[in-house]
Amino acid sequence: MHFVVLNTQLTEMDRFQPEMLAAQQAWLKNDLANSKQKWKVVLMHKDPLQYAIKNRPNRLAGISELGKIFMPIFDEFGVDVVLSAHLHTYRRRTPLKNFQPDLTGSLYILTGVAGNVRYQNFWEPHPLDAFVAPQPETNNYLTLERQEQKLIIKSFLPSGTQIDKIELAK
C-alpha cells in the first residue's frame, strides 16, 4: 500500500508558505506517478466535500475548494481511498470520479469522531453520502485490511460494534 498525507491547512499556512499549494500539488503528482503499489490511500484533515449546515441557507452541499484542487489529481493517478476528518462525523460517500458518482472512482470517507467535540444536528445530509454513522454520533474508529485482491475498510464504535464495512477489489 502507498499512503500519502496532505497538508490541508492552506489558508492557515498561506502567510508563512505562500507557495505551499503549488509545491504540494507538484509533489503529489510526482509521488503518485512513481508509486508502484497496488493500493493508494490519501489522508487529509479537511474534507474534499462541503456540507450544508442546518439553518444556514447560504452554505450548500457540494465539493469543497480543496476537493476542486485535489480530486482531479486523485482521479488522474487512481487513488483508491481518501480519508479525511475535520467535520467530526463519519460518512462514507459513493465512489467519485470527475466530481460525480462513479464506481471506478475514489472512495471518500470522512473518518468520524474522536475526542469531545460534537456537532449534533449541525450537518445536513449530503447527496453523495452512502452511509452515515448512527445518530447521535459517538466516537468511532477505522481499520484497513489489505489482502492481495481486496482492501477492507471497517468502522467501529468504541464498544467494538461494527457500524460500516466496505470492500474494494482489484
N, C-alpha and C positions, 0 to 999 in steps of 0.2 A: 504494500500500500504506500501511496505517496500522500503525505499531509502537507498542506500549505496553511500558514497562519497569516492573515492580512491585518494591517493596522487600519481600522475604520474611523479613527479619531481625526479625520482630515480637517474638520473645522477647528477643532481644538489645537491642532498642530500647525495650522497654516502660518501663524505668526513666526514660528520657530523654524519650520521647514517648508517654505512655500512651494518647493518643487517635489514634495513627497509623493503626491498623487501620480505624476508623470513617471517618476522613478519607480514607484511600486508597480504601475501598470507594465512598464518595460521588463522589470524583474519577473513579474508573474508570467508574462507571455514566454519569456525565455525559460523559466523554471518548468512550466507545464509542457512546453515543446520538447524539452530534453528529458522528461521523465519517461522511463521505460516500464514503470509499474502498471499493472493491470487496473488497479483501482486508484482513483484520485479523489481526495477529500479536502475541502477547504473549510477552515474555521475562521469566522469573522464575528466581532462583537455586535456591531449594528446590523440590522436586518435588511436584506435586499427588497423586502416588500414593505409597503406602507399601509397601515391600518387606519380606518376611520375611527374616530373617538366619539363615544356617545355624547350627545348634546353639544357637539362642535361641528356644525354643518359645513364649515369651510374645509375640513380635513376629510379627504376622500380616500377610499381604498384604491390601491394601485401598486405601482413599482416605485420604490424609493429612489432618491438621487444616486445613492450608492449602487442600487440594483441596476440602474441605467448605465452606470460606468462599468461594473464588473460582470454582469450577467452575459453580455456578448462574448467576453473572454472565456467564461466558463463554457459557453456553447461551443466556441471555436476549438477548444482543446479537450472537450469531452470530460469535464469534471462530473463525477458520478453523484457526489453528495456535497451539499453546502450546509454547514451547521452554523447557526447564528444565535444571538441571545438578545439582550438589551430590553426587550419588552416584558420580561418576567411572566411569560406564558408559554405553554407547549402547544405548538401547532405543526402538523405535517401537511405539506402542500402537495397538490397534484404535481407530478414532474413537469418542468417547464423548459421550453426552448423557444427562442425568439419572443420572449415575454408571453407566450401562450401555452396552454396545456398541451403537452406532447409526451407520450410515453417514452420517447427516445431522448428526452431532455434530462437535465439535472434534477435530483430530488433535493428540495429545500426543507429543512427542519429548523424551526425556532425552538431552541432547546429547553425552554421551561424555567422553572422557578427553583432557586436555591437562595437561602438567606431569608431575611424577614420582610422584604418589600413585596407587597401585593398590590395589584391593580384590579381588584374585583369589579366586575361590571363596567369596565373602562373601555375596552376594545370592542368594536363592532365585529361581527363575523366577516371574514374576507372571502370573496367569491372563489379564491384559489385554495382555501383550506379543504383538505381531505379528512383530517382528523383534528379534533381539539380535545385537550385534556378535560376530564370531568370537572365541573364547576361546583362549588367554589374550589379554586385550584390550591393545591398544596405543593410542597417540594416534590421534585421528581428528578430522575437521572436516566442517562442513556448508556447502553452497551453497544459496541460494534464487534461483530464476529466475522472474520474473513475466512471463507472457505475457498477452495480452488475456483469454483464456478459461481459462488454466491457471496454477497455481503448482506449480513443480517443485522438489522438495527432494531433494538427493543427499548422501550421506555417503561420505567417502573416508578411506583410510589415508594417512599421510604420503608414501608412495610414489606416490600418485595413483590407487591401485587403488580403484575404486568398490565399496562394500560394501552400499549400500542406495539405493533410489530410490523415490519415491512422487510421483504427480501428482494434484493436486486440480483439479477442473474446476467452473466455474460461469459 
